[in-house]
Amino acid sequence: MLHFATRLKNARKMKGFSLQDLADAMNCAISRQALSKYENGQMKPDSNTLIALSKALGVGLEYFARPSTITLDQVDFRKKVSLPVKELDRIRQEVIDFLERYFELESLSGIKSAFKNPISKKITAPEDVENAAAQLRKHWHLGNAPIYNVVELLEEKEIKVLQIETNPSFSGMATWIQDRYPVIVLNNHTQVSVVRKRFTALHELGHLLMDLQDLENKEKERACDAFAGAMLLPADTLQKELGGHRQHIFLPELILIKEQYGISLPAIIYRAKNLGLVTDALVKQFMIKYNKDNLRYHEPGAFNSPEQSTRFRQLLLRAVAEEIITTSKAAALNKQKLAEFRESELI
C-alpha cells in the first residue's frame, strides 16, 4: 500500500497538481480528503478509482506498479533560476519517470550503461578548463569539427538528456544518479533558442565532469561557461576563423561563425576575449550595441539542428522488432496508449 501511495503522490506532482486540483480533474468523484488518505497509505482505491486516477494524471496503470528505483541527488540548478517549488517538484518527477522507463528499456535490451569520466584533473585555473575541453573532444574523437547535434552526441556517450517545457528563465540542471549515471535536463520552451540549448547542455556537462570543488560558485559558473565555449568552438578553430588578433570585427563575421558552429554571438566574442584574440574594449563596444539593438531576443543568424536524440526510440523499436518486449510494453515505456503507439510508431 505504501508503494502505491508514493507512486500516486509522485504522479500528482509530475502533473503539477495539488490534491484539490486532482479532485477537480476527477469532477470531485473522489474527495480531496480521500486522495490524501490514498497518499498517506491509509486507504487503497478500487479498480475503477485506479483507472480514473490514471486518466486524470495522464499515466498508465502500470506506472503505479512500477518499482521506484530512482532518486535525484546532487541537483545543480543554474544560477538565477527562480521557479516555484511546485514546478521544481514537477520537473524532478518528470526526470524520475523518464529515467525509470529509460533504464528499464536498457535493462530489458541487455544494455549496461557504463559512463566513464575522462576528465580527472582538478580545475583551478582557466587553462585547466581549456585543457579539459580539449581532452574530452579528443576522447570523443571530435577533432575540431562543429558539433551538429549536441543532445544526440551526449546520448551516444551514455549521458541521459531529458527536455521539458517550463518557464524560459530555467535553462537546465545536471545530476548524477546513484553516482554512476550522468543526467542533463534542458528547457524545451519555444523561447529557448537552439544555440542557448546547446550552450546550456555543455555548460551542465561541465558541472558533471569537471572537479570544481576548489572554486567559488561564481567561478564555477564562469568555468562551465568557458567549458561550453571551448567545446563548441575550439581555440585553433576560432583562431583560424578570425585570422589572429583583431582590432575590429564586423557583425556579419560573427554571424557566419554562429551559423557554422551553433554558438551565440556573445559567446563567440567572449570566447575570443578569453583566448586573447580581442580586447576588453572591443567586447564592451560589441555588447553595448548588442543590448542597444535588443539582439538578445532576435539574434541574427540561424543554426539548423534538431537538438533531439533518437536513441530511446531506436532501442524501443528494436526491442519490439526482436520480440524482446511486447507492443503493449513498448507503448507503456513510451507513455502512450497501445493504439496510439501502433499508429505513430509501427505504421
Contacts in CASP RR format, 6 or more apart in sequence:
PFRMAT RR
TARGET T0000
AUTHOR 0000-0000-0000
METHOD contacts of the structure
MODEL  1
MLHFATRLKNARKMKGFSLQDLADAMNCAISRQALSKYENGQMKPDSNTL
IALSKALGVGLEYFARPSTITLDQVDFRKKVSLPVKELDRIRQEVIDFLE
RYFELESLSGIKSAFKNPISKKITAPEDVENAAAQLRKHWHLGNAPIYNV
VELLEEKEIKVLQIETNPSFSGMATWIQDRYPVIVLNNHTQVSVVRKRFT
ALHELGHLLMDLQDLENKEKERACDAFAGAMLLPADTLQKELGGHRQHIF
LPELILIKEQYGISLPAIIYRAKNLGLVTDALVKQFMIKYNKDNLRYHEP
GAFNSPEQSTRFRQLLLRAVAEEIITTSKAAALNKQKLAEFRESELI
1 41 0 8 1.000
1 44 0 8 1.000
2 41 0 8 1.000
3 68 0 8 1.000
4 38 0 8 1.000
4 41 0 8 1.000
4 44 0 8 1.000
4 64 0 8 1.000
5 38 0 8 1.000
5 39 0 8 1.000
5 40 0 8 1.000
5 41 0 8 1.000
6 68 0 8 1.000
7 63 0 8 1.000
7 64 0 8 1.000
7 65 0 8 1.000
7 66 0 8 1.000
7 68 0 8 1.000
8 38 0 8 1.000
8 39 0 8 1.000
8 53 0 8 1.000
8 64 0 8 1.000
9 39 0 8 1.000
10 68 0 8 1.000
10 93 0 8 1.000
10 96 0 8 1.000
10 97 0 8 1.000
11 53 0 8 1.000
11 57 0 8 1.000
11 58 0 8 1.000
11 59 0 8 1.000
11 63 0 8 1.000
11 64 0 8 1.000
11 93 0 8 1.000
12 18 0 8 1.000
12 19 0 8 1.000
12 22 0 8 1.000
12 39 0 8 1.000
12 57 0 8 1.000
13 86 0 8 1.000
13 89 0 8 1.000
13 90 0 8 1.000
13 92 0 8 1.000
13 93 0 8 1.000
14 57 0 8 1.000
14 59 0 8 1.000
14 90 0 8 1.000
14 93 0 8 1.000
14 94 0 8 1.000
14 97 0 8 1.000
15 21 0 8 1.000
15 22 0 8 1.000
15 57 0 8 1.000
15 58 0 8 1.000
15 90 0 8 1.000
16 86 0 8 1.000
16 87 0 8 1.000
16 89 0 8 1.000
16 90 0 8 1.000
17 25 0 8 1.000
17 57 0 8 1.000
18 86 0 8 1.000
19 32 0 8 1.000
19 35 0 8 1.000
19 36 0 8 1.000
19 39 0 8 1.000
20 32 0 8 1.000
22 30 0 8 1.000
22 32 0 8 1.000
22 35 0 8 1.000
22 53 0 8 1.000
22 56 0 8 1.000
22 57 0 8 1.000
23 30 0 8 1.000
23 31 0 8 1.000
23 32 0 8 1.000
23 35 0 8 1.000
25 56 0 8 1.000
26 52 0 8 1.000
26 53 0 8 1.000
26 56 0 8 1.000
29 52 0 8 1.000
30 45 0 8 1.000
30 49 0 8 1.000
30 52 0 8 1.000
30 53 0 8 1.000
34 43 0 8 1.000
37 43 0 8 1.000
38 44 0 8 1.000
38 45 0 8 1.000
45 53 0 8 1.000
50 61 0 8 1.000
50 64 0 8 1.000
51 61 0 8 1.000
53 64 0 8 1.000
54 60 0 8 1.000
54 61 0 8 1.000
54 63 0 8 1.000
54 64 0 8 1.000
59 335 0 8 1.000
60 332 0 8 1.000
60 335 0 8 1.000
62 332 0 8 1.000
63 97 0 8 1.000
66 100 0 8 1.000
66 104 0 8 1.000
67 100 0 8 1.000
68 100 0 8 1.000
69 100 0 8 1.000
69 103 0 8 1.000
70 95 0 8 1.000
70 96 0 8 1.000
70 99 0 8 1.000
70 100 0 8 1.000
70 103 0 8 1.000
70 177 0 8 1.000
71 96 0 8 1.000
71 177 0 8 1.000
72 92 0 8 1.000
72 95 0 8 1.000
72 96 0 8 1.000
72 175 0 8 1.000
72 177 0 8 1.000
73 175 0 8 1.000
73 176 0 8 1.000
73 177 0 8 1.000
74 175 0 8 1.000
74 176 0 8 1.000
75 92 0 8 1.000
75 173 0 8 1.000
75 174 0 8 1.000
75 175 0 8 1.000
76 173 0 8 1.000
76 174 0 8 1.000
76 175 0 8 1.000
76 204 0 8 1.000
76 207 0 8 1.000
77 170 0 8 1.000
77 172 0 8 1.000
77 173 0 8 1.000
78 170 0 8 1.000
78 171 0 8 1.000
78 172 0 8 1.000
78 173 0 8 1.000
78 200 0 8 1.000
78 203 0 8 1.000
78 204 0 8 1.000
78 221 0 8 1.000
79 217 0 8 1.000
79 221 0 8 1.000
80 169 0 8 1.000
81 169 0 8 1.000
81 170 0 8 1.000
81 171 0 8 1.000
81 172 0 8 1.000
82 169 0 8 1.000
83 91 0 8 1.000
83 166 0 8 1.000
83 167 0 8 1.000
83 169 0 8 1.000
83 170 0 8 1.000
87 166 0 8 1.000
87 167 0 8 1.000
90 166 0 8 1.000
91 164 0 8 1.000
91 166 0 8 1.000
91 170 0 8 1.000
91 173 0 8 1.000
91 185 0 8 1.000
94 162 0 8 1.000
94 164 0 8 1.000
95 162 0 8 1.000
95 164 0 8 1.000
95 175 0 8 1.000
95 183 0 8 1.000
95 185 0 8 1.000
98 160 0 8 1.000
98 162 0 8 1.000
99 160 0 8 1.000
99 162 0 8 1.000
99 177 0 8 1.000
99 181 0 8 1.000
99 183 0 8 1.000
101 333 0 8 1.000
101 334 0 8 1.000
101 335 0 8 1.000
102 160 0 8 1.000
102 312 0 8 1.000
103 113 0 8 1.000
103 181 0 8 1.000
104 333 0 8 1.000
105 312 0 8 1.000
105 315 0 8 1.000
105 316 0 8 1.000
105 319 0 8 1.000
105 325 0 8 1.000
105 333 0 8 1.000
106 112 0 8 1.000
106 113 0 8 1.000
106 315 0 8 1.000
108 319 0 8 1.000
108 324 0 8 1.000
108 325 0 8 1.000
109 315 0 8 1.000
109 318 0 8 1.000
109 319 0 8 1.000
109 324 0 8 1.000
111 315 0 8 1.000
113 158 0 8 1.000
113 180 0 8 1.000
113 181 0 8 1.000
114 158 0 8 1.000
115 157 0 8 1.000
115 158 0 8 1.000
115 159 0 8 1.000
115 180 0 8 1.000
115 181 0 8 1.000
115 182 0 8 1.000
117 208 0 8 1.000
117 209 0 8 1.000
118 135 0 8 1.000
118 136 0 8 1.000
118 139 0 8 1.000
118 209 0 8 1.000
119 132 0 8 1.000
119 135 0 8 1.000
119 136 0 8 1.000
119 209 0 8 1.000
119 210 0 8 1.000
119 211 0 8 1.000
120 211 0 8 1.000
121 128 0 8 1.000
121 131 0 8 1.000
121 132 0 8 1.000
121 211 0 8 1.000
122 128 0 8 1.000
122 211 0 8 1.000
122 213 0 8 1.000
122 214 0 8 1.000
123 129 0 8 1.000
123 132 0 8 1.000
123 210 0 8 1.000
123 211 0 8 1.000
123 212 0 8 1.000
123 214 0 8 1.000
123 215 0 8 1.000
123 223 0 8 1.000
124 214 0 8 1.000
124 215 0 8 1.000
126 223 0 8 1.000
126 226 0 8 1.000
126 274 0 8 1.000
129 210 0 8 1.000
129 223 0 8 1.000
129 226 0 8 1.000
129 227 0 8 1.000
129 230 0 8 1.000
130 226 0 8 1.000
130 230 0 8 1.000
130 235 0 8 1.000
132 206 0 8 1.000
132 209 0 8 1.000
132 210 0 8 1.000
132 227 0 8 1.000
133 227 0 8 1.000
133 229 0 8 1.000
133 230 0 8 1.000
133 231 0 8 1.000
133 234 0 8 1.000
134 230 0 8 1.000
134 234 0 8 1.000
134 235 0 8 1.000
136 209 0 8 1.000
136 231 0 8 1.000
137 143 0 8 1.000
137 144 0 8 1.000
137 231 0 8 1.000
137 234 0 8 1.000
140 153 0 8 1.000
140 157 0 8 1.000
143 234 0 8 1.000
144 234 0 8 1.000
144 236 0 8 1.000
144 237 0 8 1.000
146 232 0 8 1.000
146 260 0 8 1.000
146 261 0 8 1.000
146 262 0 8 1.000
147 153 0 8 1.000
147 198 0 8 1.000
147 231 0 8 1.000
147 232 0 8 1.000
147 261 0 8 1.000
148 305 0 8 1.000
149 305 0 8 1.000
149 306 0 8 1.000
149 307 0 8 1.000
149 308 0 8 1.000
149 309 0 8 1.000
150 197 0 8 1.000
150 198 0 8 1.000
150 201 0 8 1.000
150 202 0 8 1.000
150 305 0 8 1.000
150 307 0 8 1.000
151 161 0 8 1.000
151 163 0 8 1.000
151 186 0 8 1.000
151 197 0 8 1.000
151 201 0 8 1.000
151 307 0 8 1.000
151 308 0 8 1.000
151 309 0 8 1.000
152 308 0 8 1.000
152 309 0 8 1.000
152 310 0 8 1.000
152 311 0 8 1.000
154 161 0 8 1.000
154 184 0 8 1.000
154 201 0 8 1.000
154 205 0 8 1.000
154 309 0 8 1.000
155 161 0 8 1.000
155 309 0 8 1.000
155 311 0 8 1.000
156 311 0 8 1.000
158 182 0 8 1.000
159 182 0 8 1.000
159 183 0 8 1.000
159 184 0 8 1.000
159 205 0 8 1.000
159 208 0 8 1.000
160 181 0 8 1.000
160 182 0 8 1.000
160 183 0 8 1.000
160 184 0 8 1.000
161 183 0 8 1.000
161 184 0 8 1.000
161 185 0 8 1.000
161 186 0 8 1.000
161 201 0 8 1.000
161 309 0 8 1.000
162 183 0 8 1.000
162 184 0 8 1.000
162 185 0 8 1.000
162 186 0 8 1.000
163 185 0 8 1.000
163 186 0 8 1.000
163 187 0 8 1.000
163 188 0 8 1.000
163 308 0 8 1.000
164 185 0 8 1.000
164 186 0 8 1.000
164 187 0 8 1.000
164 188 0 8 1.000
165 187 0 8 1.000
165 188 0 8 1.000
165 189 0 8 1.000
166 187 0 8 1.000
166 189 0 8 1.000
167 189 0 8 1.000
168 187 0 8 1.000
168 189 0 8 1.000
168 191 0 8 1.000
168 192 0 8 1.000
170 187 0 8 1.000
171 186 0 8 1.000
171 187 0 8 1.000
171 192 0 8 1.000
171 196 0 8 1.000
171 200 0 8 1.000
171 203 0 8 1.000
172 184 0 8 1.000
172 185 0 8 1.000
172 186 0 8 1.000
172 187 0 8 1.000
172 200 0 8 1.000
172 204 0 8 1.000
173 184 0 8 1.000
173 185 0 8 1.000
173 204 0 8 1.000
174 182 0 8 1.000
174 183 0 8 1.000
174 184 0 8 1.000
174 185 0 8 1.000
174 204 0 8 1.000
174 205 0 8 1.000
174 206 0 8 1.000
174 207 0 8 1.000
174 208 0 8 1.000
175 182 0 8 1.000
175 183 0 8 1.000
175 185 0 8 1.000
176 182 0 8 1.000
176 183 0 8 1.000
176 208 0 8 1.000
177 183 0 8 1.000
182 208 0 8 1.000
182 209 0 8 1.000
184 201 0 8 1.000
184 204 0 8 1.000
184 205 0 8 1.000
184 208 0 8 1.000
185 204 0 8 1.000
186 192 0 8 1.000
186 197 0 8 1.000
186 200 0 8 1.000
186 201 0 8 1.000
186 204 0 8 1.000
187 197 0 8 1.000
187 200 0 8 1.000
188 197 0 8 1.000
193 264 0 8 1.000
193 299 0 8 1.000
194 262 0 8 1.000
194 302 0 8 1.000
194 303 0 8 1.000
194 304 0 8 1.000
194 305 0 8 1.000
194 307 0 8 1.000
195 258 0 8 1.000
195 262 0 8 1.000
195 263 0 8 1.000
195 264 0 8 1.000
195 267 0 8 1.000
195 299 0 8 1.000
195 303 0 8 1.000
196 264 0 8 1.000
197 307 0 8 1.000
198 232 0 8 1.000
198 262 0 8 1.000
198 263 0 8 1.000
198 303 0 8 1.000
198 305 0 8 1.000
198 307 0 8 1.000
199 225 0 8 1.000
199 228 0 8 1.000
199 229 0 8 1.000
199 232 0 8 1.000
199 263 0 8 1.000
199 264 0 8 1.000
199 267 0 8 1.000
200 228 0 8 1.000
201 307 0 8 1.000
202 227 0 8 1.000
202 228 0 8 1.000
202 229 0 8 1.000
202 231 0 8 1.000
202 232 0 8 1.000
203 224 0 8 1.000
203 225 0 8 1.000
203 227 0 8 1.000
203 228 0 8 1.000
204 224 0 8 1.000
205 227 0 8 1.000
205 228 0 8 1.000
205 231 0 8 1.000
206 223 0 8 1.000
206 224 0 8 1.000
206 227 0 8 1.000
206 228 0 8 1.000
207 220 0 8 1.000
207 224 0 8 1.000
210 223 0 8 1.000
210 224 0 8 1.000
210 227 0 8 1.000
212 219 0 8 1.000
212 220 0 8 1.000
212 223 0 8 1.000
212 224 0 8 1.000
215 223 0 8 1.000
225 267 0 8 1.000
225 270 0 8 1.000
226 274 0 8 1.000
228 267 0 8 1.000
229 263 0 8 1.000
229 267 0 8 1.000
229 271 0 8 1.000
230 271 0 8 1.000
232 261 0 8 1.000
232 262 0 8 1.000
232 263 0 8 1.000
232 267 0 8 1.000
233 257 0 8 1.000
233 261 0 8 1.000
233 263 0 8 1.000
233 267 0 8 1.000
233 268 0 8 1.000
233 271 0 8 1.000
235 275 0 8 1.000
237 261 0 8 1.000
238 257 0 8 1.000
238 268 0 8 1.000
238 271 0 8 1.000
238 272 0 8 1.000
238 275 0 8 1.000
238 277 0 8 1.000
239 275 0 8 1.000
239 277 0 8 1.000
241 257 0 8 1.000
242 249 0 8 1.000
242 253 0 8 1.000
242 272 0 8 1.000
242 277 0 8 1.000
244 277 0 8 1.000
245 276 0 8 1.000
245 277 0 8 1.000
245 278 0 8 1.000
246 272 0 8 1.000
246 277 0 8 1.000
246 278 0 8 1.000
246 282 0 8 1.000
247 279 0 8 1.000
247 282 0 8 1.000
248 282 0 8 1.000
249 269 0 8 1.000
249 272 0 8 1.000
249 278 0 8 1.000
249 282 0 8 1.000
249 286 0 8 1.000
251 265 0 8 1.000
251 300 0 8 1.000
254 265 0 8 1.000
254 268 0 8 1.000
254 269 0 8 1.000
255 265 0 8 1.000
255 300 0 8 1.000
255 301 0 8 1.000
257 263 0 8 1.000
257 268 0 8 1.000
258 264 0 8 1.000
258 265 0 8 1.000
258 268 0 8 1.000
258 299 0 8 1.000
258 301 0 8 1.000
258 303 0 8 1.000
259 301 0 8 1.000
259 302 0 8 1.000
259 303 0 8 1.000
261 303 0 8 1.000
262 303 0 8 1.000
262 305 0 8 1.000
263 271 0 8 1.000
263 303 0 8 1.000
264 299 0 8 1.000
265 290 0 8 1.000
265 295 0 8 1.000
265 299 0 8 1.000
265 300 0 8 1.000
266 286 0 8 1.000
266 287 0 8 1.000
266 290 0 8 1.000
269 278 0 8 1.000
269 282 0 8 1.000
269 283 0 8 1.000
269 286 0 8 1.000
269 287 0 8 1.000
270 283 0 8 1.000
272 278 0 8 1.000
272 283 0 8 1.000
273 279 0 8 1.000
273 280 0 8 1.000
273 282 0 8 1.000
273 283 0 8 1.000
290 296 0 8 1.000
313 334 0 8 1.000
313 345 0 8 1.000
316 330 0 8 1.000
316 333 0 8 1.000
316 334 0 8 1.000
316 345 0 8 1.000
317 330 0 8 1.000
317 345 0 8 1.000
318 324 0 8 1.000
319 325 0 8 1.000
319 330 0 8 1.000
320 326 0 8 1.000
320 327 0 8 1.000
320 330 0 8 1.000
320 346 0 8 1.000
325 333 0 8 1.000
327 338 0 8 1.000
327 341 0 8 1.000
327 342 0 8 1.000
327 346 0 8 1.000
328 338 0 8 1.000
330 341 0 8 1.000
330 345 0 8 1.000
331 337 0 8 1.000
331 338 0 8 1.000
331 340 0 8 1.000
331 341 0 8 1.000
331 342 0 8 1.000
334 341 0 8 1.000
334 345 0 8 1.000
336 344 0 8 1.000
END
